[in-house]
Amino acid sequence: MTLWLQQSWSPEGAPDSKGGMFRLTIHNRGDKPVAPAALCMSSMTRIAGPAQIEGAALDRRFGNYHRLIAPEGLLIAPGEAWLIRILSLTHPPKNRSQGVMSAWIEAEDGEIPLLLGDLEPPPGTPRGPLAPLPEGRLDLPLGLLPWPQHVDIAEWDEPVGLLPSAELTDVAALHQRLFPFARGILSRDGRPVRFQPAELPTGGYRLDFTPDAITLSHADPDGRRHGLVALAQISHAALSDPRFREPLRGRIEDHPRFQWRGMHMDVARNFRTIEEVRRAVDILAWHRLNHLHWHLTDDEGWRLEIPSLPDLTRIGACRGVGLPLLPQYADPSVGQAGHYTGNEARALVAHAASLGIEVLPEIDMPGHLISLLAAIPGLTDPDEVPDSYRSIQGYPNNAVNPAVPAVYDILGKVLDEVCAIFPSHLIHLGGDEVNDQSWQQSPAAMTLAKAEGIAGEGVTHRLQALFMRRMQQMLADRGRSLAGWDECADGGGVSAQGTLLFAWRSVEKTAELMRSGYDVIATPGQAYYLDMTQSADWDAIGLSWGGAVPPEKTYHFEPTEGLPTDAAGRLIGIQAGVWSEMLSTRQRWNAMVFPRLSAVAESAWTRYEAKDWRRFCALSRLMPQL
């Protein structure tokens, strides 16, 4: 049986629709009639309430999941179709990927999956493929990315690789894991590598090349590791691509630009296996990035085992029809499930540490917690009006209540386990995207607000700040410090002492937070979020709230521009954001993340004056993918 969903968008919807109209046509291409009871679908552009629909009736809306009831007695004969017009949308879609991502029919004899067509634009919209990355240009046959601070090579040689030694074992193993089909970088004919400490900047290294040997001078263990990865990259490029050579005589002197060079990896919205996360860590090491910000919980899934709270993963890590968490994004009706055991997380942390990478765990709160609320009852005010607010992602009442004592008991147990697994002195507690109407119809929360002298405009954000300050103290009691998104400064904010905030909402947020005394990581969605579409054209894919973010924009963005020189806070570093709503497969992950992750890595390492876009285009093709 073959059912095909054709979908199109028009800007002309109902008079009060913010997003225009969807036209969904379900064609029966099979040879038997179908009697649908309902259409279930997940769509990045959601139906707005009150729903205005022709040809169906909205039964349920939960995040991106929608269930539409079919008209009574509907029968789709072979060659015929069921037409649905959705006249009220939350926002206008910007490209072909922002419509229905998965869909199926509920019928008497079971569920029937639908083949999906791309979301079609209004007639006359220009169409075309994403422009390919330019071929690039090489002035030197050096395969090294991020590009070093200083290069002075007098003579080049055909590749011979590196002479095996105990000191090269780990970096050779890293290369083999990342490039299992490539020629190995170790060879009996290779040149020996000698090591010596030197007075260099923190994390710095120097490579001196002669026909007899390579000398790696290093400032510290990180510098030694960076130099080894640089040598591995140089040999890999020369051994695998005829455009590249190995230096025979000369010097490379190098050190990182920023202390924090990171990638945020969301595994809550779409799960990635522990093997995939481990490979992502290897990729970070190859890029000489040094932080993995591991986004472990969100509305769509709780991915970390908490032994004292087994329902967090038994219930909160599973999505599917008939479960508390319904299918989202490109899920089929059976949804998806997955989490990491404590031992898996510990092993991942140890593996990352062996590569000079620190893992920063994120447990999002007080919002983005539908998965927690589904698993653990009693963390909201029972007298709060149901569906009195919705998150920007469409989840009803998705925040724990700051006036409920059990909230702190449960989150205390979570923090105990997180601190036992992750040695990072920082624990990221989210603090983002709490709807400004949250808790305002909760008698308990309003009683707390009155007791704290909180009234008038901004009640929600001031209550959130109160909650986050209490969580900050709970971390301090465990010997840890708070990291969070830039909203942690709202409503009076958390203490800046020892706190690290991640500026994501706009490029101006970094400066604003620094002036307020916070140390900051710059990760603006408009440049460093790798789920953003790479083009404003309809046939691109990805989210678009931050505008189009092509690789060239990511590469040229300068995070220090416009920053105050006399602020109490500091810019500690930069970070790429890999959010996974649109990254349901490894192929999608690679297509969206690369080469933009490499562009962020070079900005994090290389001084602005030493960067070169055309050279980057040539070199980025050498980098490994997930």
C-alpha positions as CSV (number, residue, x, y, z in Angstrom):
1,M,0.0,0.0,0.0
2,T,1.5,3.4,-1.1
3,L,0.3,6.7,0.4
4,W,2.2,9.8,-0.6
5,L,1.9,13.1,1.2
6,Q,2.3,16.1,-1.0
7,Q,2.7,19.3,1.0
8,S,2.9,23.0,0.0
9,W,2.9,26.4,1.7
10,S,1.1,29.6,0.8
11,P,1.5,32.9,2.7
12,E,-2.3,33.4,2.4
13,G,-3.8,31.7,5.4
14,A,-6.5,32.7,7.9
15,P,-6.6,36.5,8.7
16,D,-5.0,36.0,12.0
17,S,-2.4,33.3,10.9
18,K,1.1,34.4,11.6
19,G,2.5,31.8,9.2
20,G,0.1,31.4,6.2
21,M,-1.3,28.1,5.2
22,F,-0.3,24.4,4.6
23,R,-2.0,22.4,1.9
24,L,-1.6,18.6,2.6
25,T,-2.7,16.2,-0.1
26,I,-2.5,12.5,0.8
27,H,-2.5,10.5,-2.5
28,N,-3.4,6.8,-2.6
29,R,-1.0,5.3,-5.2
30,G,-1.9,1.8,-4.2
31,D,-4.5,-0.6,-5.4
32,K,-6.7,-0.8,-2.3
33,P,-9.0,1.8,-0.7
34,V,-7.9,3.3,2.6
35,A,-10.2,4.4,5.4
36,P,-8.2,6.7,7.6
37,A,-9.2,7.5,11.2
38,A,-6.5,10.1,11.7
39,L,-3.4,11.6,10.3
40,C,-0.4,11.9,12.7
41,M,2.5,14.1,11.8
42,S,5.4,16.0,13.1
43,S,6.1,19.4,11.5
44,M,8.8,22.0,12.3
45,T,6.1,24.7,11.4
46,R,3.3,24.0,13.9
47,I,-0.4,24.5,13.8
48,A,-1.3,27.6,15.7
49,G,-4.2,27.8,18.2
50,P,-7.1,28.1,17.9
51,A,-6.6,25.7,15.0
52,Q,-8.4,26.6,11.7
53,I,-8.4,23.5,9.5
54,E,-10.4,22.3,6.5
55,G,-10.7,18.6,5.8
56,A,-9.7,17.4,9.3
57,A,-10.0,18.4,13.0
58,L,-7.1,18.9,15.4
59,D,-7.2,16.3,18.2
60,R,-3.8,16.9,19.9
61,R,-0.8,19.2,19.6
62,F,2.3,18.4,21.6
63,G,5.6,20.0,20.6
64,N,5.9,19.3,16.9
65,Y,3.5,16.3,17.0
66,H,-0.1,16.8,15.7
67,R,-3.0,14.3,15.5
68,L,-5.7,15.3,13.0
69,I,-9.1,13.4,13.0
70,A,-10.4,12.4,9.6
71,P,-13.9,13.3,8.5
72,E,-16.4,10.5,9.4
73,G,-16.7,7.9,6.6
74,L,-13.7,9.2,4.6
75,L,-12.5,6.6,2.1
76,I,-9.5,7.2,-0.2
77,A,-9.9,5.1,-3.2
78,P,-6.9,4.1,-5.4
79,G,-6.0,7.2,-7.5
80,E,-7.8,9.6,-5.2
81,A,-6.6,11.9,-2.4
82,W,-7.5,13.4,1.0
83,L,-7.0,17.1,1.0
84,I,-6.4,19.1,4.2
85,R,-5.9,22.8,4.4
86,I,-4.3,24.1,7.6
87,L,-5.1,27.9,7.7
88,S,-3.3,28.9,11.0
89,L,0.4,28.4,11.4
90,T,2.8,29.5,14.2
91,H,5.3,31.1,11.7
92,P,6.0,31.1,8.0
93,P,8.4,28.3,6.9
94,K,11.6,29.5,5.2
95,N,12.6,26.4,3.3
96,R,11.6,22.9,2.1
97,S,12.7,21.2,5.4
98,Q,10.5,23.2,7.7
99,G,7.2,21.4,6.9
100,V,6.1,17.8,7.8
101,M,9.1,15.7,8.7
102,S,7.2,12.4,9.4
103,A,3.6,11.2,9.0
104,W,1.4,8.1,9.1
105,I,-2.2,7.2,8.8
106,E,-4.1,5.5,11.6
107,A,-6.6,3.0,10.1
108,E,-8.6,0.1,11.4
109,D,-6.0,-2.5,10.4
110,G,-3.1,-0.5,11.8
111,E,-0.7,2.3,10.9
112,I,0.3,3.2,7.4
113,P,3.5,5.2,7.0
114,L,3.4,8.0,4.4
115,L,6.0,8.8,1.8
116,L,6.8,12.5,2.1
117,G,7.4,15.1,-0.5
118,D,9.4,18.2,0.3
119,L,7.5,21.3,1.4
120,E,6.7,23.1,-1.9
121,P,6.9,26.9,-2.0
122,P,4.4,29.3,-3.6
123,P,4.4,29.3,-7.4
124,G,7.3,31.4,-8.9
125,T,9.6,30.9,-5.9
126,P,13.2,30.5,-7.3
127,R,14.5,26.9,-6.8
128,G,18.0,25.6,-7.0
129,P,20.7,23.5,-5.2
130,L,22.9,24.8,-2.5
131,A,26.0,26.4,-4.0
132,P,29.1,24.1,-3.4
133,L,32.0,25.2,-1.4
134,P,34.6,26.9,-3.6
135,E,37.5,24.7,-4.7
136,G,40.0,26.8,-2.7
137,R,43.6,27.8,-3.2
138,L,46.8,26.6,-1.7
139,D,49.9,28.9,-1.5
140,L,51.8,26.3,0.5
141,P,51.4,22.5,0.3
142,L,50.8,22.2,4.0
143,G,47.8,20.2,5.2
144,L,47.2,21.8,8.6
145,L,43.9,23.0,10.0
146,P,43.4,25.1,12.0
147,W,46.2,27.1,10.3
148,P,49.2,27.8,12.6
149,Q,50.2,31.3,13.8
150,H,53.6,31.3,12.0
151,V,54.9,29.1,9.1
152,D,58.4,29.4,7.7
153,I,59.2,26.4,5.5
154,A,62.3,26.6,3.3
155,E,62.1,23.2,1.5
156,W,59.5,20.5,1.0
157,D,59.8,16.7,0.5
158,E,57.8,13.8,-0.8
159,P,55.8,12.1,2.1
160,V,57.6,9.5,4.2
161,G,55.5,9.7,7.3
162,L,56.8,9.4,10.9
163,L,59.1,6.9,12.5
164,P,57.2,4.8,15.0
165,S,57.8,5.4,18.7
166,A,56.0,5.0,22.0
167,E,55.3,8.8,22.0
168,L,53.4,8.6,18.7
169,T,51.2,5.6,19.6
170,D,48.2,7.6,20.7
171,V,48.1,10.1,17.9
172,A,48.6,7.3,15.3
173,A,45.6,5.4,16.9
174,L,43.5,8.6,16.7
175,H,44.4,8.9,13.0
176,Q,43.5,5.3,12.4
177,R,40.1,5.7,14.1
178,L,39.3,8.8,12.1
179,F,40.6,7.5,8.7
180,P,40.3,3.7,8.8
181,F,41.0,3.4,5.1
182,A,43.8,5.9,4.9
183,R,47.5,5.0,4.7
184,G,49.0,5.0,8.2
185,I,51.1,7.9,9.3
186,L,53.8,5.7,10.8
187,S,56.5,4.2,8.6
188,R,59.9,2.5,9.1
189,D,61.2,5.0,6.5
190,G,59.7,8.0,8.4
191,R,61.5,10.7,10.2
192,P,62.0,10.5,14.0
193,V,60.3,13.0,16.3
194,R,62.2,14.4,19.2
195,F,60.6,16.2,22.1
196,Q,61.8,19.1,24.3
197,P,60.1,21.5,26.7
198,A,60.4,25.2,25.8
199,E,59.2,28.7,26.8
200,L,56.1,29.0,24.7
201,P,52.5,30.4,25.2
202,T,50.1,28.1,27.0
203,G,49.2,25.2,24.8
204,G,51.9,26.2,22.3
205,Y,54.2,24.1,20.3
206,R,57.1,24.5,17.8
207,L,58.0,22.1,15.0
208,D,61.6,22.3,13.6
209,F,62.1,20.3,10.5
210,T,65.4,18.9,9.2
211,P,66.2,16.0,6.8
212,D,67.3,13.9,9.8
213,A,64.5,14.6,12.4
214,I,61.6,16.7,13.5
215,T,61.9,18.4,16.9
216,L,58.7,19.1,18.7
217,S,59.1,21.8,21.4
218,H,56.2,22.3,23.7
219,A,55.0,24.6,26.5
220,D,53.1,22.0,28.4
221,P,51.2,18.6,27.9
222,D,48.6,20.4,25.9
223,G,51.2,21.9,23.6
224,R,52.9,18.5,23.2
225,R,49.5,17.0,22.2
226,H,48.7,19.9,19.8
227,G,52.1,19.4,18.1
228,L,51.5,15.7,17.7
229,V,48.1,16.3,16.1
230,A,49.6,18.9,13.8
231,L,52.3,16.4,12.7
232,A,49.6,13.7,12.1
233,Q,47.6,16.1,10.0
234,I,50.6,17.1,7.9
235,S,51.6,13.5,7.2
236,H,48.0,12.4,6.6
237,A,47.5,15.2,4.0
238,A,50.8,14.4,2.2
239,L,50.1,10.7,2.2
240,S,46.6,10.9,0.9
241,D,46.4,13.9,-1.4
242,P,49.0,14.8,-4.1
243,R,48.5,18.5,-3.5
244,F,50.4,18.3,-0.2
245,R,54.0,17.7,0.9
246,E,55.9,17.2,4.1
247,P,58.2,20.0,5.3
248,L,61.9,19.1,4.9
249,R,63.5,22.2,6.3
250,G,61.9,25.0,8.3
251,R,59.7,25.8,11.3
252,I,56.1,26.0,12.4
253,E,55.4,27.9,15.6
254,D,51.9,27.8,17.0
255,H,49.6,28.3,20.0
256,P,45.8,28.6,20.5
257,R,44.1,32.0,20.3
258,F,41.3,31.2,22.9
259,Q,41.4,29.2,26.1
260,W,37.9,27.7,25.4
261,R,37.4,26.1,22.0
262,G,34.2,24.1,22.0
263,M,31.4,22.3,20.4
264,H,27.9,21.9,21.9
265,M,26.3,18.6,21.0
266,D,22.6,18.1,21.5
267,V,21.7,14.4,22.0
268,A,18.3,15.0,23.6
269,R,16.2,16.0,20.7
270,N,17.7,13.3,18.4
271,F,19.8,10.6,20.1
272,R,23.3,9.8,19.0
273,T,24.9,6.5,20.2
274,I,27.8,6.5,22.6
275,E,30.0,5.3,19.7
276,E,29.0,8.4,17.7
277,V,29.7,10.7,20.6
278,R,33.1,9.1,21.1
279,R,33.9,9.6,17.4
280,A,32.7,13.3,17.8
281,V,35.3,13.6,20.6
282,D,38.0,12.3,18.2
283,I,36.9,14.8,15.6
284,L,37.2,17.6,18.2
285,A,40.7,16.5,19.0
286,W,41.7,16.4,15.4
287,H,40.5,20.1,15.1
288,R,42.4,20.9,18.4
289,L,39.1,21.9,20.1
290,N,39.2,21.3,23.8
291,H,35.6,21.3,25.1
292,L,32.6,19.1,24.4
293,H,29.4,20.7,25.8
294,W,27.2,17.6,26.1
295,H,23.5,18.6,26.0
296,L,22.0,15.6,27.8
297,T,18.4,16.6,28.6
298,D,15.6,18.5,27.0
299,D,11.8,18.3,26.6
300,E,12.3,15.5,24.0
301,G,14.5,13.2,26.0
302,W,16.5,12.6,29.2
303,R,19.6,10.8,28.1
304,L,21.7,10.3,31.3
305,E,21.1,7.4,33.7
306,I,20.4,8.5,37.3
307,P,20.4,5.3,39.3
308,S,18.3,6.7,42.2
309,L,15.7,7.9,39.7
310,P,15.3,5.0,37.2
311,D,12.1,6.4,35.7
312,L,14.1,9.3,34.2
313,T,15.5,7.0,31.6
314,R,12.8,4.3,31.7
315,I,10.1,6.9,30.8
316,G,12.0,10.1,29.9
317,A,14.4,8.6,27.4
318,C,11.6,7.1,25.2
319,R,9.3,8.7,22.6
320,G,6.5,7.0,20.7
321,V,2.7,6.7,20.2
322,G,1.0,5.8,23.5
323,L,3.9,7.0,25.6
324,P,4.1,10.1,27.8
325,L,6.5,11.6,25.3
326,L,5.1,11.5,21.7
327,P,7.1,11.2,18.5
328,Q,8.9,14.4,17.3
329,Y,10.7,15.6,14.3
330,A,11.4,12.7,11.8
331,D,10.4,10.0,14.3
332,P,8.2,7.2,13.0
333,S,5.2,6.2,15.1
334,V,7.4,4.0,17.3
335,G,9.5,7.0,18.1
336,Q,13.0,6.6,19.4
337,A,14.7,5.7,22.6
338,G,18.2,5.9,24.0
339,H,20.3,6.9,27.0
340,Y,23.8,6.6,28.4
341,T,24.6,4.6,31.5
342,G,26.8,6.1,34.1
343,N,29.6,3.8,33.1
344,E,29.3,4.8,29.4
345,A,29.4,8.5,30.4
346,R,32.5,7.9,32.7
347,A,34.3,6.1,29.9
348,L,33.5,8.9,27.5
349,V,34.8,11.5,29.9
350,A,38.0,9.5,30.4
351,H,38.5,9.1,26.6
352,A,38.0,12.8,26.1
353,A,40.4,13.6,28.9
354,S,43.1,11.4,27.2
355,L,42.7,13.7,24.2
356,G,42.9,17.0,26.1
357,I,39.1,17.6,26.0
358,E,36.9,18.4,28.9
359,V,33.3,17.4,28.9
360,L,30.8,19.9,30.2
361,P,27.5,18.2,31.0
362,E,24.2,20.2,30.6
363,I,21.1,19.4,32.6
364,D,18.6,21.9,31.4
365,M,16.4,23.7,33.9
366,P,13.9,25.1,35.0
367,G,12.4,24.9,31.5
368,H,12.9,22.3,28.8
369,L,11.9,19.6,31.3
370,I,8.9,17.8,29.8
371,S,10.9,14.6,29.9
372,L,11.6,15.0,33.6
373,L,8.0,16.0,34.4
374,A,6.7,12.9,32.5
375,A,8.9,10.6,34.6
376,I,8.7,12.2,38.1
377,P,5.3,13.4,39.3
378,G,4.9,16.2,41.9
379,L,7.3,18.8,40.5
380,T,4.6,21.3,39.4
381,D,1.9,23.1,41.3
382,P,-1.3,20.9,41.2
383,D,-3.4,24.1,41.2
384,E,-1.6,25.6,38.2
385,V,-3.9,26.1,35.2
386,P,-3.1,23.4,32.7
387,D,-1.7,24.6,29.3
388,S,-1.4,28.1,30.7
389,Y,1.8,28.7,28.8
390,R,3.7,27.0,26.0
391,S,7.4,27.0,25.3
392,I,8.6,28.3,22.0
393,Q,8.9,24.7,20.8
394,G,5.2,24.1,21.6
395,Y,5.3,22.2,24.9
396,P,2.7,23.0,27.5
397,N,3.8,23.9,31.1
398,N,7.3,22.5,30.6
399,A,9.1,24.1,33.6
400,V,9.5,22.7,37.1
401,N,7.9,25.0,39.7
402,P,10.3,27.0,41.9
403,A,7.8,27.0,44.8
404,V,7.6,23.2,45.1
405,P,10.1,21.8,47.6
406,A,10.3,18.4,45.9
407,V,11.9,20.1,42.9
408,Y,15.1,20.7,44.8
409,D,15.1,17.2,46.3
410,I,15.0,15.6,42.9
411,L,17.4,18.0,41.2
412,G,19.8,17.5,44.2
413,K,19.8,13.8,43.4
414,V,20.5,14.6,39.8
415,L,23.4,16.9,40.6
416,D,24.9,14.3,43.0
417,E,25.1,11.8,40.1
418,V,26.2,14.4,37.5
419,C,29.0,15.5,39.8
420,A,30.1,11.9,40.5
421,I,30.4,11.3,36.7
422,F,31.8,14.5,35.4
423,P,35.0,16.1,37.0
424,S,34.4,19.4,35.2
425,H,34.4,22.2,37.8
426,L,31.5,23.7,35.8
427,I,28.1,22.1,35.4
428,H,25.8,23.7,32.8
429,L,22.2,24.2,34.1
430,G,20.6,25.7,31.0
431,G,18.3,28.5,32.2
432,D,17.1,29.3,28.7
433,E,13.8,29.9,26.9
434,V,11.5,29.9,29.9
435,N,8.2,31.4,28.6
436,D,7.5,34.8,30.1
437,Q,4.1,33.6,31.3
438,S,5.4,30.6,33.2
439,W,4.1,30.1,36.7
440,Q,1.9,33.2,36.6
441,Q,-1.2,31.0,37.0
442,S,0.4,28.9,39.7
443,P,-0.9,30.0,43.2
444,A,2.2,28.5,44.9
445,A,4.6,30.4,42.6
446,M,2.7,33.6,43.1
447,T,2.8,33.1,46.9
448,L,6.6,32.6,46.7
449,A,6.9,35.8,44.5
450,K,5.0,37.8,47.1
451,A,7.1,36.5,49.9
452,E,10.2,37.5,48.0
453,G,8.9,40.9,47.2
454,I,8.6,40.1,43.5
455,A,5.8,41.9,41.8
456,G,4.9,43.7,38.6
457,E,6.5,43.3,35.2
458,G,9.0,40.5,34.8
459,V,7.7,38.2,37.6
460,T,8.6,35.1,35.7
461,H,12.2,36.0,34.9
462,R,12.7,37.2,38.5
463,L,11.4,33.9,39.8
464,Q,13.6,32.1,37.4
465,A,16.6,34.1,38.7
466,L,15.6,33.2,42.2
467,F,15.5,29.5,41.2
468,M,18.9,29.7,39.4
469,R,20.6,31.3,42.3
470,R,19.4,28.5,44.6
471,M,20.7,26.0,42.0
472,Q,24.0,27.9,41.9
473,Q,24.3,27.5,45.7
474,M,23.5,23.8,45.4
475,L,26.4,23.5,43.0
476,A,28.6,25.4,45.3
477,D,27.7,23.0,48.1
478,R,29.1,20.3,45.9
479,G,32.3,22.1,45.0
480,R,31.2,23.1,41.5
481,S,30.3,26.3,39.7
482,L,27.5,27.2,37.4
483,A,27.5,27.5,33.6
484,G,24.4,28.6,31.8
485,W,22.9,30.3,28.8
486,D,22.7,34.0,28.6
487,E,19.2,34.2,30.1
488,C,20.8,33.3,33.5
489,A,21.7,37.1,33.7
490,D,18.0,38.1,33.3
491,G,15.7,39.1,36.1
492,G,18.5,40.1,38.5
493,G,20.6,37.1,37.4
494,V,22.9,34.7,39.1
495,S,26.1,35.8,40.8
496,A,28.9,36.4,38.3
497,Q,31.5,35.0,40.7
498,G,32.9,31.8,39.1
499,T,30.0,31.7,36.6
500,L,30.4,31.1,32.9
501,L,27.6,32.2,30.5
502,F,27.1,31.2,26.9
503,A,25.9,34.1,24.7
504,W,23.6,32.7,22.0
505,R,20.7,35.0,21.4
506,S,22.6,37.7,19.5
507,V,26.0,38.9,18.7
508,E,25.6,41.8,21.1
509,K,25.0,39.5,24.1
510,T,28.7,38.8,24.6
511,A,29.4,42.5,25.2
512,E,26.4,43.0,27.3
513,L,27.3,40.1,29.6
514,M,30.9,41.1,29.9
515,R,29.8,44.6,31.0
516,S,27.7,42.9,33.7
517,G,30.8,41.2,35.0
518,Y,30.3,37.7,33.5
519,D,32.9,35.6,31.9
520,V,31.5,34.6,28.5
521,I,31.7,32.0,25.7
522,A,30.6,33.5,22.4
523,T,28.2,31.2,20.5
524,P,25.8,33.4,18.6
525,G,23.2,31.6,16.6
526,Q,23.7,34.0,13.8
527,A,27.2,32.7,13.1
528,Y,28.0,29.6,15.1
529,Y,24.8,27.5,15.3
530,L,25.3,24.7,12.8
531,D,21.6,23.8,12.6
532,M,20.9,27.1,10.8
533,T,20.3,26.9,7.1
534,Q,23.3,27.6,4.9
535,S,21.3,29.6,2.4
536,A,18.2,31.8,2.2
537,D,17.0,29.8,-0.8
538,W,14.0,27.6,-0.5
539,D,15.9,24.4,-1.3
540,A,18.3,24.7,1.6
541,I,17.6,22.8,4.7
542,G,17.8,23.8,8.4
543,L,16.4,26.2,10.9
544,S,16.4,29.9,10.1
545,W,15.6,32.0,13.2
546,G,19.3,33.2,13.1
547,G,19.2,33.9,9.4
548,A,21.2,32.1,6.8
549,V,24.6,31.0,8.0
550,P,26.7,29.8,5.1
551,P,30.2,28.5,5.8
552,E,31.8,31.7,4.6
553,K,29.8,33.7,7.2
554,T,30.8,31.4,10.0
555,Y,34.4,31.6,8.9
556,H,34.6,35.4,8.7
557,F,32.7,36.1,11.9
558,E,35.0,37.9,14.3
559,P,33.8,37.2,17.9
560,T,35.8,40.0,19.5
561,E,34.4,42.8,17.3
562,G,32.6,45.4,19.4
563,L,33.6,44.0,22.7
564,P,34.4,46.4,25.6
565,T,38.1,46.6,26.6
566,D,37.3,47.7,30.2
567,A,34.5,45.3,31.2
568,A,34.5,43.4,34.4
569,G,33.9,40.1,32.5
570,R,36.1,38.4,29.9
571,L,35.7,36.6,26.6
572,I,37.0,33.1,27.5
573,G,36.4,31.5,24.1
574,I,34.0,30.5,21.4
575,Q,31.8,27.5,20.7
576,A,29.9,25.9,17.8
577,G,26.3,24.9,18.6
578,V,25.0,21.6,17.1
579,W,21.3,21.4,17.9
580,S,19.7,18.2,16.5
581,E,16.0,18.9,15.6
582,M,16.9,18.7,11.9
583,L,19.8,16.2,12.4
584,S,17.9,12.9,12.6
585,T,20.6,10.9,10.7
586,R,24.3,10.8,10.6
587,Q,24.2,12.0,6.9
588,R,22.2,15.1,7.9
589,W,24.6,15.7,10.8
590,N,27.6,15.7,8.5
591,A,25.9,17.8,5.8
592,M,25.0,20.5,8.4
593,V,28.0,20.4,10.7
594,F,30.8,20.4,8.1
595,P,32.7,22.4,7.0
596,R,31.3,25.0,9.5
597,L,32.7,23.2,12.5
598,S,36.1,23.4,11.0
599,A,35.5,27.2,10.4
600,V,34.7,27.7,14.1
601,A,37.8,25.6,15.0
602,E,40.0,27.9,13.0
603,S,38.5,31.0,14.5
604,A,39.1,29.6,17.9
605,W,42.7,28.8,17.3
606,T,44.1,31.1,14.6
607,R,44.6,34.9,14.9
608,Y,42.3,36.7,12.5
609,E,45.1,38.1,10.4
610,A,46.4,34.6,9.6
611,K,43.1,33.3,8.3
612,D,42.4,32.8,4.6
613,W,39.0,31.8,3.2
614,R,40.3,30.2,0.0
615,R,42.9,28.2,1.8
616,F,40.3,27.1,4.3
617,C,38.1,25.8,1.4
618,A,40.9,23.7,0.2
619,L,42.0,22.3,3.6
620,S,38.5,21.7,5.1
621,R,38.0,18.8,2.6
622,L,40.7,16.9,4.5
623,M,38.8,16.9,7.8
624,P,37.0,13.8,9.2
625,Q,33.2,13.5,9.6
626,L,31.0,11.7,12.0
